[in-house]
Amino acid sequence: MKTMLSMALLLTSLSSFAFEQKATLDFTNTYGNTNAGLYEMTVNLSAKKTVSETTLSFSTHRDDNDLFCVTTANFEVGEMNFKLADKNTGWTKNITKKVFASITHQSDDESCETNLEKFAGNTNLNASLSLEGAIALPVKAPFDYTSVGVWLSPFNGYLYLNANVEVKGTKLSLDPSELLTSRSILSTNVDNKAVGYFVYASKEATTLSLAVGQVKF
C-alpha cells in the first residue's frame, strides 16, 4: 500500500513539472508536387524548479521623430526539448533551449521605468518558444533549388503565462515551478495551441515558398 502511494505521489510530482504536445506535420504534397516529408513533432516543456530572479534591462527605440524606452524583466522559467522525426525514414532533429518569460513596460518618452514595484504582483508574462533558425530537411529540393528547410513555431512562437512577481531587494523574483504545467499552459493558451510552419526551398540568395500554415495540437 505504501509503495503504491509513493508511486502515485512520484507520478503526480513528475506530471506537475512537465508538459508534452505532439503534432503530425504532413509536407508530402507541397508546392510543385514537392514531397518534403511526413513528420511527428514533439514539444516537451519542463519547469525550472528553483526561484528565478532578474533585474531590469532597458532599450531605446525611435518611432518617426519620437524616442521611447522599453523596460524589460526577463525570467528563466524552464526548458523546452523539441524533436522533429521523419515518420518514414527515422531521421530526427533534436533541439533543447531554455525558456524565458518577460514583462515589458513602454514609456511615453525616452525616460525608462526603474520602479520595481511597477512589475510586481499578479502579472501576465510572455514566454518565447521560437526556435533559433530554420531546420534543414533531408529531402530532395524541387526544380533547380539546392535545399529544403522549415521554420517551425510551437504555440505560434509564444506562451501566455501568469505568475506572482515579488520585489527582493534590487531584483524581481518569481516561482516558476508551476508555470510550464498542463494546467497553467492550457488555461491561458487556447487560441495559440498550434504549431506554425513555413516550408521553403532555397538556392544561394533565392527562396521559394512551398507551404505555409499551422497545425492544431
Backbone bond lengths (Angstrom), bond angles and torsions (degrees), N, CA, C in turn:
res aa  C-N    CA-C-N  psi(-1)  N-CA   C-N-CA  omega(-1)  CA-C   N-CA-C  phi
1 M - - - 1.465 - - 1.534 110.60 -
2 K 1.377 114.63 -44.19 1.460 119.12 179.50 1.521 110.85 -64.12
3 T 1.361 115.69 -37.24 1.467 119.67 179.79 1.519 111.09 -64.02
4 M 1.347 116.56 -43.76 1.459 121.02 179.14 1.528 110.60 -62.89
5 L 1.329 117.14 -40.33 1.454 121.37 179.84 1.525 110.64 -65.82
6 S 1.333 115.79 -40.97 1.462 119.92 179.25 1.516 111.09 -63.57
7 M 1.337 116.07 -41.38 1.463 120.46 179.25 1.525 110.99 -65.12
8 A 1.314 116.44 -39.94 1.466 120.80 179.76 1.520 110.50 -64.17
9 L 1.347 116.20 -42.17 1.456 119.78 178.28 1.517 111.35 -65.52
10 L 1.334 116.54 -37.55 1.460 120.62 178.72 1.514 111.25 -64.79
11 L 1.334 116.47 -45.63 1.465 120.06 179.83 1.520 111.40 -63.74
12 T 1.330 116.37 -39.36 1.457 120.18 177.53 1.514 110.87 -62.56
13 S 1.352 115.72 -41.85 1.462 120.45 179.36 1.515 111.39 -64.01
14 L 1.337 116.54 -44.35 1.455 120.58 -179.20 1.525 111.50 -64.67
15 S 1.340 116.82 -42.42 1.457 120.15 -176.94 1.516 112.01 -66.86
16 S 1.356 116.98 -24.76 1.451 119.39 -179.65 1.518 112.18 -76.67
17 F 1.338 117.31 -11.58 1.451 119.97 -177.57 1.522 112.27 -114.04
18 A 1.324 119.85 8.18 1.458 120.50 -178.95 1.523 110.53 -142.55
19 F 1.318 114.64 145.72 1.458 121.40 178.32 1.521 107.77 -141.08
20 E 1.324 116.94 127.38 1.462 120.27 -176.14 1.523 110.49 -127.25
21 Q 1.340 115.08 137.89 1.452 121.69 175.17 1.525 109.15 -133.61
22 K 1.341 116.00 144.33 1.458 121.49 178.97 1.521 109.81 -128.40
23 A 1.325 115.40 151.37 1.462 121.20 177.17 1.523 108.86 -149.63
24 T 1.335 116.45 144.15 1.463 121.97 174.18 1.528 108.57 -94.72
25 L 1.330 115.50 126.85 1.462 121.95 -179.04 1.521 108.60 -111.61
26 D 1.312 116.02 109.40 1.464 121.86 -177.03 1.521 110.02 -99.89
27 F 1.334 115.56 102.15 1.458 121.63 177.75 1.529 111.06 -110.75
28 T 1.333 116.76 28.88 1.466 120.28 -173.28 1.525 113.38 -78.40
29 N 1.337 117.76 -14.65 1.465 119.73 -178.99 1.526 109.54 -139.13
30 T 1.325 115.88 70.68 1.451 120.65 -179.92 1.531 109.79 -95.89
31 Y 1.302 116.98 -172.35 1.467 122.12 -175.72 1.530 111.35 -51.65
32 G 1.347 115.28 138.52 1.461 120.34 -179.56 1.515 113.25 72.98
33 N 1.367 115.89 21.60 1.472 121.27 -176.41 1.525 111.95 57.13
34 T 1.331 115.33 32.70 1.462 120.54 -179.28 1.523 110.59 -79.75
35 N 1.330 116.54 126.28 1.458 121.60 174.70 1.528 107.76 -92.08
36 A 1.341 115.63 99.61 1.463 120.84 -179.04 1.518 112.37 -95.08
37 G 1.355 117.21 5.82 1.458 120.12 173.13 1.516 115.31 107.66
38 L 1.319 114.61 163.11 1.468 123.85 176.92 1.520 107.23 -119.43
39 Y 1.332 117.47 122.67 1.455 121.02 -169.91 1.530 112.10 -130.08
40 E 1.322 114.64 154.11 1.462 121.39 167.12 1.520 107.21 -111.43
41 M 1.312 115.73 125.10 1.458 121.41 178.06 1.527 109.04 -105.67
42 T 1.322 115.72 131.09 1.465 121.50 178.28 1.518 109.13 -122.71
43 V 1.315 115.98 129.66 1.463 122.03 175.86 1.517 108.10 -119.61
44 N 1.331 115.74 121.16 1.462 121.38 178.01 1.517 108.94 -118.28
45 L 1.326 115.97 123.00 1.466 121.60 -179.39 1.520 109.90 -111.61
46 S 1.325 116.12 129.42 1.463 121.50 178.97 1.520 109.19 -121.65
47 A 1.318 116.16 131.55 1.460 120.53 -177.86 1.517 111.44 -77.91
48 K 1.315 116.03 145.49 1.461 122.23 171.11 1.524 107.31 -70.03
49 K 1.328 116.95 131.80 1.455 120.26 -171.54 1.523 113.31 -92.93
50 T 1.328 117.17 -9.77 1.461 120.30 -180.00 1.524 109.59 -110.38
51 V 1.309 115.95 160.33 1.460 122.18 -178.06 1.530 110.52 -59.32
52 S 1.316 116.13 139.12 1.459 122.12 179.27 1.527 109.12 -107.90
53 E 1.338 115.97 128.73 1.454 121.15 179.29 1.527 110.30 -121.61
54 T 1.327 115.94 152.96 1.460 119.82 179.70 1.516 110.12 -155.04
55 T 1.331 115.81 162.78 1.452 122.84 170.85 1.523 107.84 -109.98
56 L 1.301 116.98 175.44 1.459 121.35 179.86 1.531 110.72 -86.40
57 S 1.337 115.73 145.75 1.461 121.17 172.42 1.524 108.34 -122.31
58 F 1.322 116.24 155.14 1.454 120.80 -171.87 1.529 110.67 -131.90
59 S 1.324 115.60 143.71 1.464 121.02 174.77 1.517 109.07 -144.72
60 T 1.339 116.33 140.76 1.459 121.96 -179.24 1.521 109.72 -104.91
61 H 1.326 116.42 135.90 1.464 122.06 -177.77 1.533 109.43 -128.25
62 R 1.320 115.20 156.59 1.457 120.80 178.76 1.528 109.62 -118.07
63 D 1.322 116.11 130.88 1.455 123.02 174.53 1.518 107.03 -121.46
64 D 1.332 116.40 105.22 1.471 121.45 -169.62 1.524 107.90 58.39
65 N 1.315 117.33 -116.41 1.463 119.88 179.52 1.523 113.21 -102.32
66 D 1.323 116.85 5.01 1.465 121.04 -176.97 1.525 110.73 -98.72
67 L 1.332 115.38 133.29 1.457 121.60 174.38 1.519 109.56 -98.91
68 F 1.326 116.41 140.69 1.458 119.63 174.48 1.522 109.38 -145.08
69 C 1.319 115.38 156.95 1.464 121.83 -176.63 1.522 110.04 -109.98
70 V 1.337 115.61 138.63 1.458 122.12 173.68 1.530 108.16 -113.32
71 T 1.323 114.98 121.99 1.461 121.35 178.24 1.529 108.56 -103.82
72 T 1.330 116.80 132.83 1.467 121.26 -174.69 1.516 111.31 -128.49
73 A 1.328 115.45 135.98 1.465 122.43 168.21 1.519 106.92 -111.78
74 N 1.325 117.00 119.23 1.462 122.15 -172.35 1.523 109.58 -118.79
75 F 1.333 117.44 117.25 1.461 122.53 -176.29 1.533 111.00 -110.25
76 E 1.323 116.84 136.88 1.459 119.91 169.84 1.530 107.44 -78.50
77 V 1.342 117.12 122.48 1.463 119.88 -175.05 1.532 113.64 -118.44
78 G 1.338 118.29 -7.53 1.455 118.47 179.44 1.508 112.79 164.92
79 E 1.331 114.62 -154.79 1.459 121.03 -175.96 1.525 110.12 -141.58
80 M 1.320 116.00 143.76 1.455 121.51 174.90 1.523 109.63 -113.45
81 N 1.328 116.30 127.65 1.462 122.79 171.70 1.523 107.51 -108.42
82 F 1.321 115.01 117.23 1.456 122.48 -174.69 1.528 109.16 -112.61
83 K 1.328 116.31 136.91 1.470 120.66 178.37 1.522 109.69 -137.88
84 L 1.322 115.57 130.69 1.459 122.33 173.73 1.521 106.76 -119.22
85 A 1.342 117.35 121.36 1.465 121.93 -175.19 1.520 110.69 -127.13
86 D 1.337 116.79 128.72 1.462 122.46 174.71 1.529 108.56 -71.45
87 K 1.313 117.03 121.05 1.462 121.21 -174.23 1.521 112.91 -73.43
88 N 1.327 117.61 -11.55 1.465 120.64 -179.73 1.526 113.13 -105.28
89 T 1.314 117.39 -38.71 1.468 120.24 -174.48 1.517 114.15 -101.60
90 G 1.344 117.09 -19.21 1.460 119.93 -177.36 1.521 114.05 87.87
91 W 1.333 117.74 -3.84 1.466 120.59 176.34 1.520 109.67 -58.69
92 T 1.345 116.72 139.34 1.461 120.58 -179.82 1.525 111.14 -136.93
93 K 1.299 114.37 152.68 1.460 122.99 173.49 1.516 107.83 -131.55
94 N 1.330 116.46 122.51 1.460 121.72 -179.70 1.525 110.27 -114.55
95 I 1.319 115.90 135.78 1.463 121.99 178.54 1.523 108.38 -134.99
96 T 1.329 115.93 131.88 1.459 121.73 175.24 1.521 108.77 -120.66
97 K 1.319 116.81 131.45 1.465 120.40 178.87 1.521 110.15 -145.89
98 K 1.327 115.48 149.35 1.451 120.33 174.40 1.529 109.31 -73.86
99 V 1.312 115.31 148.38 1.469 120.85 179.41 1.521 108.84 -107.87
100 F 1.331 115.52 128.31 1.458 121.58 178.20 1.533 109.14 -118.12
101 A 1.322 114.85 140.16 1.469 121.10 177.29 1.521 108.50 -117.91
102 S 1.317 116.31 139.67 1.464 119.04 -172.68 1.523 113.19 -129.45
103 I 1.325 113.65 154.92 1.463 123.29 169.96 1.519 106.00 -118.78
104 T 1.319 117.92 134.65 1.462 120.19 179.55 1.527 110.99 -124.88
105 H 1.307 114.61 149.52 1.462 121.66 176.64 1.521 108.02 -134.31
106 Q 1.339 117.57 122.00 1.458 121.64 179.61 1.518 110.01 -104.05
107 S 1.320 115.64 123.25 1.464 120.96 178.76 1.528 110.64 -81.81
108 D 1.305 115.86 164.06 1.468 120.94 178.79 1.523 111.98 -81.13
109 D 1.335 116.44 -14.97 1.464 120.55 179.94 1.527 108.56 -142.65
110 E 1.337 117.26 -163.48 1.462 119.93 -174.93 1.525 114.11 -78.69
111 S 1.343 117.40 -5.37 1.465 120.00 176.92 1.523 109.75 -74.90
112 C 1.331 116.73 135.98 1.473 121.67 -174.95 1.522 111.55 -99.66
113 E 1.323 116.31 145.48 1.460 121.45 178.12 1.535 109.01 -75.89
114 T 1.325 117.19 120.66 1.465 121.79 -178.23 1.531 112.87 -116.20
115 N 1.321 116.81 -3.48 1.465 120.91 -178.52 1.528 109.81 -79.20
116 L 1.327 116.77 110.71 1.464 120.98 -178.01 1.526 112.00 -60.85
117 E 1.317 117.19 -30.38 1.465 120.49 -177.89 1.530 111.79 -62.22
118 K 1.337 117.81 -24.27 1.460 121.65 178.72 1.529 112.04 -66.16
119 F 1.339 116.44 -19.78 1.458 121.22 -177.65 1.532 112.29 -104.94
120 A 1.320 117.25 -2.26 1.467 121.46 -174.95 1.525 111.26 -89.58
121 G 1.338 114.43 165.69 1.456 121.49 178.97 1.513 111.98 101.10
122 N 1.330 115.37 -168.97 1.466 120.82 177.85 1.518 108.17 -73.48
123 T 1.329 116.54 113.42 1.457 121.07 -164.69 1.517 112.11 -132.38
124 N 1.338 116.23 145.05 1.462 122.08 172.86 1.523 110.14 -88.26
125 L 1.343 116.05 136.92 1.447 122.37 179.26 1.521 109.93 -126.61
126 N 1.326 116.22 155.03 1.461 122.12 173.17 1.521 108.96 -112.13
127 A 1.322 116.37 125.77 1.467 121.31 179.59 1.521 109.63 -109.07
128 S 1.325 116.62 124.94 1.460 120.94 -178.49 1.528 110.77 -81.70
129 L 1.350 115.90 129.76 1.462 121.57 173.97 1.528 111.16 -115.27
130 S 1.314 117.26 12.65 1.461 120.61 -177.83 1.524 110.59 -64.41
131 L 1.333 115.34 135.61 1.451 120.62 175.52 1.524 108.76 -79.05
132 E 1.319 116.11 148.36 1.463 120.20 -176.51 1.527 109.83 -87.48
133 G 1.331 114.87 81.11 1.456 120.05 178.21 1.514 113.08 107.74
134 A 1.335 115.00 169.33 1.462 121.47 179.57 1.533 110.30 -82.16
135 I 1.342 114.80 163.49 1.469 121.98 177.74 1.521 108.37 -108.13
136 A 1.318 116.42 125.32 1.468 121.08 176.82 1.523 109.22 -74.94
137 L 1.327 117.49 128.85 1.460 122.11 -178.76 1.536 110.47 -98.25
138 P 1.337 116.87 140.91 1.472 121.14 -176.13 1.529 112.24 -84.25
139 V 1.328 116.10 59.41 1.467 120.89 -177.02 1.531 109.48 -131.20
140 K 1.323 115.11 164.92 1.457 120.87 179.44 1.525 110.06 -77.36
141 A 1.322 115.88 131.43 1.463 121.02 179.61 1.526 110.37 -77.86
142 P 1.340 117.59 149.05 1.466 120.80 -179.77 1.533 112.17 -80.62
143 F 1.340 114.01 163.04 1.464 121.40 174.72 1.530 109.84 52.41
144 D 1.329 116.97 -131.95 1.468 119.18 -179.99 1.535 111.61 -104.71
145 Y 1.339 117.11 21.03 1.454 120.26 177.67 1.528 110.00 -78.86
146 T 1.334 116.10 160.04 1.468 119.87 -171.41 1.523 115.00 -105.99
147 S 1.343 117.87 -19.29 1.465 119.45 -177.31 1.514 110.91 -154.93
148 V 1.336 114.88 161.16 1.473 121.77 177.80 1.527 108.07 -126.23
149 G 1.314 115.93 137.23 1.456 120.58 178.57 1.515 111.43 -140.44
150 V 1.337 115.99 173.30 1.460 120.59 179.69 1.526 109.38 -145.18
151 W 1.332 114.93 136.04 1.459 121.96 168.63 1.523 106.81 -95.99
152 L 1.326 117.30 127.24 1.464 121.78 179.73 1.523 110.06 -121.84
153 S 1.334 115.91 139.67 1.464 121.84 -178.94 1.522 109.76 -131.19
154 P 1.346 118.60 89.24 1.463 120.42 175.64 1.524 110.99 -57.35
155 F 1.323 116.76 136.84 1.464 123.02 -175.03 1.526 110.03 52.89
156 N 1.354 115.03 34.70 1.468 121.99 -178.15 1.526 112.20 53.14
157 G 1.331 115.59 27.66 1.466 121.01 170.64 1.509 116.74 100.20
158 Y 1.335 118.52 -9.79 1.465 118.38 -175.99 1.523 111.34 -156.04
159 L 1.327 114.83 160.42 1.457 122.77 173.17 1.521 109.02 -122.76
160 Y 1.330 115.92 142.82 1.458 120.93 167.92 1.528 107.24 -90.98
161 L 1.321 116.35 128.66 1.458 121.10 178.89 1.522 109.49 -129.60
162 N 1.319 115.56 161.05 1.462 120.92 178.33 1.521 108.66 -133.85
163 A 1.337 116.20 132.05 1.466 119.60 -177.74 1.516 110.29 -149.88
164 N 1.314 115.45 161.61 1.462 121.61 174.84 1.525 108.52 -93.72
165 V 1.317 116.17 114.67 1.467 121.99 -178.20 1.532 109.10 -100.93
166 E 1.345 115.96 133.86 1.457 121.46 -178.93 1.524 110.61 -120.65
167 V 1.333 115.57 154.09 1.458 121.56 173.51 1.517 108.68 -91.90
168 K 1.334 116.36 124.24 1.463 121.88 177.57 1.526 108.20 -124.00
169 G 1.336 115.56 90.96 1.455 119.64 -178.06 1.516 111.33 68.39
170 T 1.333 115.71 -116.96 1.468 120.86 -179.90 1.522 111.98 -98.51
171 K 1.332 117.39 12.20 1.460 121.13 -177.12 1.525 111.29 -128.55
172 L 1.328 114.38 163.29 1.457 122.05 170.94 1.524 108.36 -102.26
173 S 1.331 116.08 146.38 1.466 120.39 -173.80 1.520 110.20 -138.08
174 L 1.338 115.19 144.97 1.469 120.17 171.45 1.525 109.81 -149.14
175 D 1.335 115.39 158.02 1.458 122.39 176.03 1.524 107.75 -97.02
176 P 1.348 118.86 109.89 1.458 120.59 -175.46 1.528 114.29 -90.45
177 S 1.320 117.98 3.72 1.468 120.98 -169.07 1.525 113.97 -63.37
178 E 1.340 117.75 -22.69 1.462 120.29 -179.56 1.530 112.86 -110.27
179 L 1.336 118.06 7.67 1.464 120.00 -173.18 1.526 113.82 -78.76
180 L 1.324 118.11 -35.81 1.466 120.51 -176.20 1.524 111.57 -103.60
181 T 1.310 116.20 36.26 1.457 122.03 176.49 1.524 109.76 -95.92
182 S 1.327 116.38 165.42 1.456 121.50 179.64 1.520 111.08 -58.57
183 R 1.316 117.26 -44.66 1.470 120.91 -177.76 1.524 111.36 -63.00
184 S 1.326 116.01 -43.58 1.460 120.42 -178.38 1.521 111.88 -67.69
185 I 1.330 116.79 -46.38 1.464 121.12 -175.20 1.522 111.94 -70.18
186 L 1.324 117.13 -48.55 1.462 120.12 -174.05 1.525 112.77 -70.52
187 S 1.308 117.94 -22.10 1.462 120.22 -179.04 1.524 112.01 -76.52
188 T 1.341 118.02 -20.90 1.465 120.21 -175.29 1.526 113.32 -125.08
189 N 1.333 118.58 5.79 1.469 120.10 -175.14 1.525 113.13 -133.53
190 V 1.320 116.41 35.65 1.463 120.74 -179.50 1.526 110.88 -64.03
191 D 1.323 117.49 -42.08 1.462 120.90 -174.24 1.522 114.16 -74.26
192 N 1.327 118.81 -22.51 1.467 120.03 179.99 1.535 112.20 -115.04
193 K 1.337 115.75 29.00 1.469 121.84 -179.88 1.535 109.04 -82.51
194 A 1.330 114.85 71.05 1.459 121.55 -176.30 1.517 108.76 -160.75
195 V 1.324 115.33 168.32 1.465 120.61 173.29 1.523 108.33 -115.95
196 G 1.334 116.08 125.51 1.450 120.51 176.40 1.526 110.00 -88.41
197 Y 1.339 116.85 146.91 1.462 119.55 -179.25 1.527 111.48 -140.94
198 F 1.329 114.48 151.66 1.458 122.96 173.61 1.528 106.66 -140.73
199 V 1.339 115.97 107.23 1.461 121.92 179.74 1.529 108.07 -97.09
200 Y 1.317 116.50 136.17 1.457 119.31 -175.42 1.529 110.69 -147.47
201 A 1.318 115.59 158.53 1.457 122.55 170.37 1.523 107.55 -112.19
202 S 1.311 116.93 151.37 1.457 119.15 -177.44 1.524 111.56 -143.07
203 K 1.330 113.97 155.95 1.456 123.05 171.11 1.522 107.02 -152.88
204 E 1.305 115.98 125.33 1.453 121.45 -176.61 1.532 109.55 48.86
205 A 1.329 118.90 -118.16 1.469 120.91 -177.19 1.524 112.96 -99.68
206 T 1.345 117.46 10.91 1.464 121.67 -176.89 1.523 111.17 -104.72
207 T 1.334 115.99 137.41 1.464 121.54 179.56 1.516 109.66 -125.70
208 L 1.339 116.40 135.74 1.462 123.22 177.63 1.517 108.99 -117.59
209 S 1.337 117.56 121.15 1.461 121.48 178.39 1.518 109.99 -72.18
210 L 1.343 116.32 128.84 1.468 122.05 178.37 1.527 112.72 -105.81
211 A 1.327 117.12 -35.13 1.473 120.71 -179.66 1.523 109.72 -164.81
212 V 1.330 115.10 139.48 1.469 121.49 177.82 1.528 107.62 -136.91
213 G 1.324 117.16 137.31 1.461 119.17 177.57 1.504 111.68 168.73
214 Q 1.326 115.60 -160.27 1.445 121.03 176.25 1.523 109.98 -148.52
215 V 1.328 115.04 154.76 1.463 122.22 178.41 1.522 107.55 -123.34
216 K 1.331 116.65 127.76 1.455 121.15 178.85 1.524 110.56 -71.49
217 F 1.344 115.21 143.38 1.462 119.81 172.94 1.521 109.21 -73.76
